[in-house]
Amino acid sequence: MSEHKPRKSNESKPPKAFGWMAEYVDEASLLSASRKVRDSGYTKTDAFTPFPVHGIDEALGIKPTILPFLVLCAGLTGMTTALLMQWWMNGVDYKYIISGKPFGITPASIPVAFELTILFSAFTSFLGMFALNQLPKFSNPVFTNPKFDRATNDRFFLYVSSADKYYNRESVKDLLAATHPESLDEVMEDTTPAALPRPILLGAMLLVFAGLIPGAIILNMRAGFSNLPRLHVFFDMDFQPKKKSQQQTTVFADGRTMRPQVAGTIARGQLEEQDPFYLGFDPAKISATTGRSDLMLVSTAVQPPEGEPAPAEPAPAEPAPAEPVKTEGTPENQPPAEQPPAEQPPAEGEMPATEPATPTETVPAETAPSQIPATPLEPAKAVEPAPAAVPAPAQAAAPASGTPALNLPWVEKLPIEATEAHMKLGKLKYETYCSACHGYAGFGDGLVHKRAESLLQPTWIPPTSLHADRVRTQPVGQIFHTITKGQGKMASYATSITPKERWAIVLYVKALQRSRNASIEDVPVEDRSKLEEAK
């Protein structure tokens, strides 16, 4: 017995009717027709207008949306979820004490509760709007009517859907006809074939396969190995027309990529190295004296000029006296200053001295501030040992460390004005950084010194009194240089105190020195009588 499959009928089904749609020329006619349809009991209706029409919701009988209620419920759910989550995590499941805060729900839980409230409300608003409006809709039966295109221009349409429970084809037609519309058409099913045309289908498939090619290439590059360089779609900064350091080049005659500094220029950040305000001395005067413009001044350890040999270090057993430094205006045949006799070897039966000899004190450069040395950076050169009777100039004497004394063209006048504000600033910074060692009055009796004396520290060197003659006669630039570079065990304060604050400290130090070494001529005439009475 053979089976016979029924053949598909070639007869097409009649198009399905979705309702009636009436066209109106103004919003008043639309509102009147909408009220009649509403009063007839129809609820599956809709209106299409080129602009919002006030009262259309009431005319169609559209009830208020429940979306705000859904958002409120979602917000309360998010807040409750956040509070319960934090209570469970911090108060039950894993109690973690933080600064003595109580377990469970605390004021610190409010930010998390607020965030979840907003999160739940936002998602409900977005997704609820889509669900209540039955979106997305990729098509609508009313689009089959060519007249509907004017809904966004100058026509108003009223649509009654066949999905309404009271829908009757003839009754709805008569009801809408009674409203005197411009046109009345039945909304029919779109009879256009639903199958995609073959060219469009093939094009879409080609696009899908083409989109898979970049992903396959990336996967192959990440999972595979290759000796070839990687493919650069955007070169960015990987390949630039440049030369790296220490490479050869044909651009310059010497073949060097790295170029030396151009003579007469100052690199970025090196302007302060040429300004007396930041140095305490004038480097231009040194350049004019030495004839060299490439001197980089001044470090604590002074280096010999380029091309000259380094100074010979004296032997430990036979220290050689330093050669006198010749200065301008000093005759060569001038008799040298007295020099203490050389140390004599101990006699028989006597023990040699165990304490090291005290280093010769360097005479500061302020004793002759107007003199500018011919070679200010040249250290003292070692010569043959001289007899003990031959003295050496005191100005050429150097400390035991071998660092020669600086004789530079110091700044003689303060670059800041001696105002009350600068004086207060200098006093504040002096008491902050300097008084611990030098004392509030500058006599070197600060708390650090007193503490060292109480502990009987054998290696402690007392701080210098700022009222000593050798300090009091120093130019302001030398005091500024000492604060900047340090002196002896005193560290540099360049990183802690700005140049302006250092000059303010110099102003205050000079005021301290003046207060302890003032004469009657420094007192105003009208105030001298008060001093006489105080005596």
Secondary structure, 3 states (H helix, E strand, C coil): CCCCCCCCCCCCCCCCEEEEEEEECCHHHHHHHHHHHHHCCCCCEEEECCCCCCCHHHHHCCCCCCHHHHHHHHHHHHHHHHHHHHHHHHHHHCCCCCCCCCCCCCHHHHHHHHHHHHHHHHHHHHHHHHHHCCCCCCCCHHHHCHHHHHHHCCCEEEEEECCCCCCCHHHHHHHHHCCCCCEEEEEECCCCCCCCCHHHHHHHHHHHHHHHHHHHHHHHHHHCCCCCCCCCCCCCCCCCCCCCCCCECCCCCCCECCCCCCCCCCCCCCHHHHCHHHHCECHHHHHHHHCCCCCCCCCCCCCCCCCCCCCCCCCCCCCCCECCCCECCCCCCCCCCCCCCCCCCCCCCCCCCCCCCCCCCCCCHHHCCCCCECCCCCCCCECCCCCCCCCCCHHHCCCCCCCCCCCCCECCCCCCCCCHHHHHHHHHHHHHHHHHHHCCCCCCCCHHHHHHHHCCCCCCCCCCCCCCHHHHCCCHHHHHHHHHHCECCECCCCCCCCHHHHHHHHHHHHHHHHHHCCCHHHCCHHHHHHHHHHC
